[in-house]
């Protein structure tokens, strides 16, 4: 199990926090795997700083692309099913 610290913009962070968004799509550059924890830190692009809000989510399932996805930067992507954990360290 790994813990991945990631920036998460408010329009994606808030639905995860509220339990509405249960997936995360990321460049597959970190070796995401089932059982890993994503430490999501809310990042404000307008302020160019963290808001202070944080969440921990567990990766339940990972789907990987085997090539580029049209319109997205990067080579490969991971789409992860996630579940919120109760506390942030």
MMTF fields as JSON, N, C-alpha, C and O atoms, coordinates in Angstrom:
{
  "mmtfVersion": "1.0.0",
  "mmtfProducer": "UNKNOWN",
  "numBonds": 355,
  "numAtoms": 356,
  "numGroups": 89,
  "numChains": 1,
  "numModels": 1,
  "chainsPerModel": [1],
  "groupsPerChain": [89],
  "chainIdList": ["A"],
  "bondAtomList": [4, 2, 8, 6, 12, 10, 16, 14, 20, 18, 24, 22, 28, 26, 32, 30, 36, 34, 40, 38, 44, 42, 48, 46, 52, 50, 56, 54, 60, 58, 64, 62, 68, 66, 72, 70, 76, 74, 80, 78, 84, 82, 88, 86, 92, 90, 96, 94, 100, 98, 104, 102, 108, 106, 112, 110, 116, 114, 120, 118, 124, 122, 128, 126, 132, 130, 136, 134, 140, 138, 144, 142, 148, 146, 152, 150, 156, 154, 160, 158, 164, 162, 168, 166, 172, 170, 176, 174, 180, 178, 184, 182, 188, 186, 192, 190, 196, 194, 200, 198, 204, 202, 208, 206, 212, 210, 216, 214, 220, 218, 224, 222, 228, 226, 232, 230, 236, 234, 240, 238, 244, 242, 248, 246, 252, 250, 256, 254, 260, 258, 264, 262, 268, 266, 272, 270, 276, 274, 280, 278, 284, 282, 288, 286, 292, 290, 296, 294, 300, 298, 304, 302, 308, 306, 312, 310, 316, 314, 320, 318, 324, 322, 328, 326, 332, 330, 336, 334, 340, 338, 344, 342, 348, 346, 352, 350],
  "bondOrderList": [1, 1, 1, 1, 1, 1, 1, 1, 1, 1, 1, 1, 1, 1, 1, 1, 1, 1, 1, 1, 1, 1, 1, 1, 1, 1, 1, 1, 1, 1, 1, 1, 1, 1, 1, 1, 1, 1, 1, 1, 1, 1, 1, 1, 1, 1, 1, 1, 1, 1, 1, 1, 1, 1, 1, 1, 1, 1, 1, 1, 1, 1, 1, 1, 1, 1, 1, 1, 1, 1, 1, 1, 1, 1, 1, 1, 1, 1, 1, 1, 1, 1, 1, 1, 1, 1, 1, 1],
  "groupList": [{"groupName": "UNK", "atomNameList": ["N", "CA", "C", "O"], "elementList": ["N", "C", "C", "O"], "formalChargeList": [0, 0, 0, 0], "bondAtomList": [1, 0, 2, 1, 3, 2], "bondOrderList": [1, 1, 2], "singleLetterCode": "X", "chemCompType": "L-PEPTIDE LINKING"}],
  "groupTypeList": [0, 0, 0, 0, 0, 0, 0, 0, 0, 0, 0, 0, 0, 0, 0, 0, 0, 0, 0, 0, 0, 0, 0, 0, 0, 0, 0, 0, 0, 0, 0, 0, 0, 0, 0, 0, 0, 0, 0, 0, 0, 0, 0, 0, 0, 0, 0, 0, 0, 0, 0, 0, 0, 0, 0, 0, 0, 0, 0, 0, 0, 0, 0, 0, 0, 0, 0, 0, 0, 0, 0, 0, 0, 0, 0, 0, 0, 0, 0, 0, 0, 0, 0, 0, 0, 0, 0, 0, 0],
  "groupIdList": [1, 2, 3, 4, 5, 6, 7, 8, 9, 10, 11, 12, 13, 14, 15, 16, 17, 18, 19, 20, 21, 22, 23, 24, 25, 26, 27, 28, 29, 30, 31, 32, 33, 34, 35, 36, 37, 38, 39, 40, 41, 42, 43, 44, 45, 46, 47, 48, 49, 50, 51, 52, 53, 54, 55, 56, 57, 58, 59, 60, 61, 62, 63, 64, 65, 66, 67, 68, 69, 70, 71, 72, 73, 74, 75, 76, 77, 78, 79, 80, 81, 82, 83, 84, 85, 86, 87, 88, 89],
  "secStructList": [7, 7, 3, 3, 3, 3, 3, 3, 3, 2, 2, 2, 2, 2, 2, 2, 2, 6, 6, 7, 7, 7, 3, 3, 3, 3, 3, 1, 7, 1, 7, 7, 7, 6, 6, 7, 3, 3, 3, 3, 3, 3, 3, 3, 6, 6, 6, 6, 3, 3, 3, 3, 3, 3, 3, 3, 3, 3, 3, 3, 3, 3, 3, 3, 7, 1, 1, 7, 7, 6, 6, 7, 1, 1, 1, 7, 3, 3, 3, 3, 3, 3, 3, 3, 7, 1, 7, 7, 7],
  "xCoordList": [0.84, 0.0, 0.884, 1.853, 0.526, 1.228, 0.235, -0.976, 0.769, -0.034, 0.455, 1.639, -0.473, -0.158, -0.738, -1.955, 0.104, -0.387, -0.641, 0.253, -1.871, -2.285, -3.037, -3.828, -2.779, -3.597, -4.944, -5.029, -5.989, -7.334, -8.08, -8.281, -8.488, -9.185, -10.56, -11.165, -11.056, -12.324, -13.503, -14.324, -13.619, -14.77, -14.766, -15.794, -13.628, -13.54, -13.516, -14.07, -12.87, -12.72, -14.072, -14.385, -14.861, -16.126, -17.1, -17.694, -17.294, -18.184, -17.663, -18.459, -16.338, -15.789, -16.098, -16.544, -15.856, -16.107, -17.566, -17.857, -18.482, -19.919, -20.435, -21.615, -19.547, -19.933, -20.599, -21.151, -20.563, -21.215, -20.29, -20.747, -19.006, -18.033, -17.231, -16.566, -17.298, -16.649, -15.615, -15.359, -15.029, -13.977, -12.96, -13.252, -11.789, -10.735, -9.994, -9.676, -9.723, -8.989, -7.673, -7.648, -6.581, -5.249, -4.326, -4.539, -3.276, -2.193, -1.69, -1.56, -1.407, -0.953, 0.569, 1.27, 1.059, 2.507, 3.019, 4.193, 2.152, 2.543, 2.375, 2.67, 1.911, 1.708, 0.569, 0.688, -0.548, -1.716, -2.138, -2.074, -2.568, -2.983, -4.107, -4.282, -4.857, -5.926, -5.327, -4.288, -5.987, -5.516, -4.689, -4.468, -4.22, -3.489, -4.432, -5.653, -3.847, -4.607, -4.216, -3.033, -5.224, -4.99, -5.228, -6.327, -4.202, -4.324, -4.593, -3.668, -5.858, -6.282, -6.242, -6.863, -5.503, -5.406, -6.03, -5.609, -7.031, -7.762, -6.854, -6.293, -6.721, -5.85, -6.696, -7.526, -6.496, -7.217, -6.338, -5.319, -6.716, -5.912, -5.874, -4.876, -6.959, -6.974, -6.04, -5.387, -5.981, -5.086, -3.669, -2.722, -3.543, -2.263, -1.729, -0.55, -2.659, -2.293, -3.333, -4.425, -2.975, -3.908, -4.937, -4.634, -6.164, -7.234, -7.19, -7.771, -6.508, -6.46, -7.36, -7.218, -8.291, -9.172, -8.41, -7.686, -8.592, -7.912, -8.846, -9.742, -8.623, -9.39, -8.466, -7.48, -8.786, -8.141, -9.18, -10.296, -8.808, -9.683, -8.884, -7.689, -9.564, -8.933, -9.264, -10.388, -8.283, -8.485, -9.061, -8.443, -10.276, -10.967, -10.777, -10.791, -10.598, -10.479, -9.719, -9.862, -8.914, -8.16, -8.378, -8.164, -8.804, -8.842, -7.763, -7.676, -6.941, -5.854, -6.083, -6.518, -5.784, -5.783, -4.492, -3.488, -4.517, -3.286, -2.721, -1.92, -3.146, -2.644, -3.271, -4.053, -2.93, -3.47, -4.99, -5.567, -5.619, -7.05, -7.189, -6.582, -7.975, -8.112, -8.435, -9.333, -7.699, -7.959, -7.311, -7.453, -6.606, -5.963, -4.464, -3.942, -3.766, -2.307, -1.819, -2.526, -0.625, -0.045, -0.277, -1.045, 0.374, 0.327, -0.768, -1.545, -0.82, -1.758, -2.489, -1.992, -3.678, -4.502, -4.98, -5.115, -5.234, -5.845, -7.168, -7.217, -8.233, -9.529, -9.748, -9.781, -9.897, -9.962, -11.308, -11.828, -11.864, -13.019, -12.466, -11.5, -13.083, -12.556, -13.646, -14.836, -13.198, -14.099, -13.424, -12.24, -14.193, -13.681, -13.32, -14.038, -12.193, -11.819, -12.209, -12.427, -12.3, -12.877, -11.969, -12.47, -10.66, -9.821, -8.65, -8.239, -8.128, -6.909, -5.847, -6.097, -4.644, -3.606, -3.173, -2.311],
  "yCoordList": [-1.185, 0.0, 1.247, 1.343, 2.193, 3.478, 4.581, 4.417, 5.704, 6.917, 7.915, 8.247, 8.393, 9.351, 10.707, 10.839, 11.71, 13.059, 13.757, 13.851, 14.249, 14.815, 16.132, 16.285, 17.08, 18.29, 17.915, 17.057, 18.556, 18.312, 19.641, 20.271, 20.064, 21.332, 21.267, 20.197, 22.416, 22.437, 21.806, 21.147, 21.982, 21.425, 19.899, 19.286, 19.281, 17.823, 17.394, 16.355, 18.2, 17.885, 17.875, 16.929, 18.917, 19.056, 17.903, 17.412, 17.442, 16.289, 15.01, 14.177, 14.841, 13.685, 13.825, 12.875, 15.013, 15.284, 15.021, 14.514, 15.366, 15.209, 13.807, 13.52, 12.928, 11.555, 11.359, 10.29, 12.372, 12.301, 11.752, 11.071, 12.041, 11.592, 10.459, 10.64, 9.292, 8.102, 7.518, 6.314, 8.392, 7.969, 9.085, 10.246, 8.731, 9.716, 9.282, 8.105, 10.242, 9.981, 10.728, 11.934, 10.009, 10.596, 10.031, 8.927, 10.812, 10.245, 9.028, 9.059, 7.962, 6.729, 6.749, 5.923, 7.716, 7.905, 7.58, 7.807, 7.051, 6.791, 5.329, 4.967, 4.501, 3.1, 2.89, 2.091, 3.61, 3.452, 1.988, 1.294, 1.522, 0.136, 0.027, 0.902, -1.056, -1.323, -1.358, -1.978, -0.691, -0.627, 0.608, 0.932, 1.315, 2.559, 3.61, 3.494, 4.626, 5.748, 7.009, 7.287, 7.768, 9.069, 10.127, 10.233, 10.904, 12.031, 13.247, 13.842, 13.608, 14.706, 16.008, 16.137, 16.97, 18.3, 19.292, 19.4, 20.011, 20.949, 22.116, 22.799, 22.33, 23.349, 24.381, 24.024, 25.65, 26.725, 27.28, 27.913, 27.051, 27.582, 29.11, 29.7, 29.754, 31.217, 31.797, 32.816, 31.143, 31.598, 31.055, 31.572, 29.997, 29.291, 28.817, 28.962, 28.239, 27.742, 26.721, 26.636, 25.953, 24.997, 25.737, 26.764, 25.198, 25.808, 25.355, 26.005, 24.252, 23.675, 22.456, 21.69, 22.269, 21.1, 19.874, 19.955, 18.744, 17.511, 16.325, 16.343, 15.295, 14.053, 12.873, 12.972, 11.767, 10.495, 9.602, 9.464, 8.996, 8.037, 6.78, 6.84, 5.646, 4.37, 3.998, 4.203, 3.453, 2.971, 1.558, 0.647, 1.399, 0.109, -0.69, -1.92, 0.016, -0.632, 0.317, 1.535, -0.228, 0.599, 0.07, -1.113, 0.951, 0.649, 1.501, 2.701, 0.889, 1.603, 1.634, 0.65, 2.781, 2.865, 2.225, 2.223, 1.69, 1.131, 2.045, 1.619, 3.297, 4.302, 5.641, 5.758, 6.66, 8.004, 8.03, 7.235, 8.954, 9.203, 10.558, 11.535, 10.627, 11.849, 13.052, 12.992, 14.145, 15.388, 15.491, 16.52, 14.467, 14.482, 14.482, 13.854, 15.188, 15.18, 13.873, 13.24, 13.482, 12.278, 11.064, 11.1, 10.015, 8.788, 7.83, 7.338, 7.573, 6.581, 7.137, 8.022, 6.597, 7.078, 5.942, 4.803, 6.269, 5.346, 5.96, 7.109, 5.188, 5.586, 4.696, 3.469, 5.344, 4.608, 4.772, 5.883, 3.674, 3.703, 3.987, 3.355, 4.945, 5.365, 5.379, 5.503, 5.249, 5.369, 6.263, 6.105, 7.205, 8.116, 7.356, 6.453, 7.737, 7.233, 8.285, 9.442, 7.915, 8.785, 9.908, 10.964, 9.719, 10.745, 11.125, 10.373, 12.311, 12.8, 12.9, 13.453, 12.359, 12.408, 13.824, 14.021],
  "zCoordList": [0.0, 0.0, 0.0, 0.753, -0.86, -0.917, -0.572, -0.725, -0.104, 0.078, -0.954, -1.002, -1.785, -2.84, -2.457, -2.324, -2.277, -1.989, -3.319, -4.161, -3.502, -4.784, -4.602, -3.671, -5.505, -5.584, -6.173, -7.052, -5.691, -6.21, -6.243, -5.205, -7.43, -7.568, -6.9, -6.829, -6.408, -5.656, -6.385, -5.746, -7.701, -8.421, -8.448, -8.737, -8.152, -8.045, -6.578, -6.218, -5.739, -4.318, -3.598, -2.875, -3.794, -3.055, -3.302, -2.342, -4.561, -4.75, -4.092, -3.656, -4.015, -3.308, -1.821, -1.178, -1.286, 0.133, 0.499, 1.583, -0.407, -0.157, -0.474, -0.277, -0.966, -1.27, -2.609, -2.869, -3.475, -4.792, -5.876, -6.794, -5.777, -6.783, -6.165, -5.145, -6.789, -6.228, -7.179, -7.183, -7.981, -8.893, -9.029, -8.742, -9.461, -9.714, -10.975, -11.146, -11.854, -13.091, -13.004, -12.758, -13.206, -13.089, -14.149, -14.65, -14.495, -15.29, -14.54, -13.317, -15.262, -14.618, -14.493, -15.077, -13.714, -13.587, -12.188, -11.893, -11.322, -9.931, -9.523, -8.384, -10.431, -10.075, -9.096, -8.167, -9.297, -8.431, -8.397, -9.411, -7.226, -7.094, -6.064, -5.217, -6.156, -5.193, -3.788, -3.563, -2.854, -1.479, -1.171, -0.004, -2.224, -2.007, -1.43, -1.533, -0.828, -0.281, -1.043, -1.242, -1.468, -2.088, -1.022, -0.477, -0.728, 0.202, -0.677, -1.23, -0.8, -1.669, -0.89, 0.165, -1.426, -0.815, -1.781, -2.933, -1.31, -2.157, -2.552, -1.696, -3.855, -4.429, -5.158, -5.994, -4.853, -5.53, -6.648, -6.37, -7.917, -9.015, -9.035, -9.45, -8.586, -8.594, -7.528, -7.755, -6.365, -5.296, -5.445, -4.851, -6.254, -6.422, -5.075, -4.755, -4.292, -2.969, -2.518, -3.08, -1.497, -0.913, -0.064, 0.544, -0.03, 0.77, 2.224, 3.093, 2.493, 3.83, 3.977, 4.931, 3.034, 3.077, 2.549, 1.557, 3.236, 2.866, 3.047, 3.892, 2.24, 2.338, 2.115, 1.384, 2.744, 2.434, 1.779, 2.279, 0.659, -0.008, -0.319, -0.608, -0.254, -0.579, -2.016, -2.475, -2.721, -4.088, -4.006, -3.455, -4.575, -4.545, -5.83, -5.81, -6.95, -8.258, -9.168, -9.056, -10.063, -11.016, -12.423, -12.69, -13.321, -14.753, -15.401, -15.139, -16.246, -16.913, -18.404, -19.002, -19.004, -20.464, -20.949, -20.237, -22.144, -22.695, -23.777, -24.609, -23.755, -24.682, -24.365, -23.423, -25.151, -24.905, -25.064, -25.806, -24.357, -24.497, -25.172, -24.731, -26.228, -27.021, -26.142, -25.303, -26.337, -25.63, -24.265, -23.604, -23.821, -22.505, -22.684, -23.605, -21.803, -21.814, -21.205, -20.42, -21.566, -20.983, -21.839, -22.8, -21.495, -22.283, -21.844, -22.662, -20.55, -20.04, -18.823, -18.128, -18.583, -17.485, -16.611, -17.06, -15.351, -14.405, -13.971, -13.531, -14.098, -13.565, -12.347, -12.449, -11.191, -9.936, -9.255, -9.146, -8.804, -7.919, -6.526, -6.1, -5.81, -4.515, -3.442, -3.733, -2.196, -1.043, -0.021, 0.277, 0.514, 1.544, 2.807, 3.234, 3.398, 4.715, 5.736, 5.376, 6.972, 7.99, 8.476, 8.862, 8.471, 9.099, 8.213, 7.329, 8.473, 7.812, 8.894, 9.965, 8.615, 9.66, 9.991, 10.848]
}
